[in-house]
Amino acid sequence: MEKSRKIRKEWFINVPWGKLAGISWGSESNPPVLMVHGKLDSAATFIPLAELLPDNFFYLALDLPGHGKSDPLPYGIPISIAHQVETIRQVVKHMKWNTFITISHSLGIHISCLYNAAFPNKITKMVNLDPALIIYIMSIATGDFPLWNYNFYEYYYSNMANSNNKPEFTYEEALEMVQRGRKVNRDGAEILLSRNLEQTGRGKYRFKWDLSVKKPVVIPFDGETVCSLWALNAPPMLNTIPSTISYEGVDNIMEKLEKNIPVFKKVHYIGEHDHHVTQPSDYINEIIDFLNTDYIKSKL
C-alpha cells in the first residue's frame, strides 16, 4: 500500500449513543467537506481520493455507526437510513458548520440527499460517486414488498440481532473476499480493510462492522419519489457514472434528475463501483473544478 502524501488526523465525536469516529485532512479553517461512505465500508474508502484533492478545503470522512471505529447504534429495532441521517446532523452540530459540501459514495449518497431534503440549504454542493447502483436499489429493487419485508425485517430478526458469532478468516482470506466482492486490487482491499478488520487473538481476523447495519432499512420508494427527494432544494451535483455498468430503469431516473436539478453534472468513466478506491485520478480534475467553481457567481 502506498504511503500517504497528506497528514491524516483521527477524530472521535461524542454522540448520544457513544462515539463517532473518522479521519480528516487539512485545516479546520478551510471550507468543510463531509465524506459519507456506503454500506459495510468506512472512512478509509476515501483515502485514495483525499490524497489527490486540493488543500484549500477541510475534509472529514466519517465511520458511520457500526462501521470502522464508530460505536454501533443500540440494539432493538432494525437500523434505518433515518438513523444515518441523524448521524450527519450530530456531526454538523458538533462541528458548528453553517454550510458544507458532501462527497458521498453509494448508500452514502442517499443518506446525504435525505439530509439535504430534511435540512435545506446546509449542503452547498454534492459530489456523488456512482449514484446509479443506489438509485436502482432504492427505486426498483425495493418495489417488491414481500422481498423488501424479508430483506429488511425478517432477515434482521432471524440473523442479524446476534453479532457475537462473526466468522473468522486469515488475513489473506479476508483480502481475497474483499478483492472479489468489491472488485478492487490488493492495495485497494488493504485500504478498505484498514478500519474494518480486527484480530481475534488466534491468528485469525474478523470484520469489525456491526451485523445490524448489513441490511439497513430503506423505505420502498418508487422512482418518482426518489427523484422528488433528491431534487428537493438540491444544490449543484457532480455525479461520477460507470460507462460499463447499467441498471434497468436508472437512465430514465437520471434524465429526470438532470431536468429537475439546476446544476447536474455527469462524468463517465470506465470501471467498477469502487473506482474512487482503485483509480480516482480518472476523474479527479472534474471533481477539483467542481469544488472550486462558484455556481452562484457563474449564473450572474
Secondary structure as UniProt FT lines:
FT   STRAND          9..15
FT   TURN            16..17
FT   STRAND          18..25
FT   TURN            28..29
FT   STRAND          32..36
FT   TURN            39..40
FT   HELIX           43..46
FT   HELIX           47..50
FT   TURN            51..52
FT   TURN            55..56
FT   STRAND          58..63
FT   TURN            65..66
FT   TURN            68..69
FT   HELIX           81..95
FT   STRAND          100..105
FT   HELIX           107..118
FT   TURN            120..121
FT   STRAND          123..129
FT   HELIX           132..139
FT   HELIX           141..143
FT   HELIX           145..149
FT   HELIX           150..154
FT   HELIX           156..160
FT   HELIX           171..182
FT   HELIX           186..193
FT   TURN            194..196
FT   STRAND          197..199
FT   STRAND          205..207
FT   HELIX           211..213
FT   HELIX           223..231
FT   TURN            232..233
FT   STRAND          237..242
FT   TURN            243..244
FT   TURN            248..249
FT   HELIX           250..260
FT   STRAND          264..269
FT   TURN            273..274
FT   HELIX           275..278
FT   HELIX           280..282
FT   HELIX           284..292
FT   HELIX           295..299
//
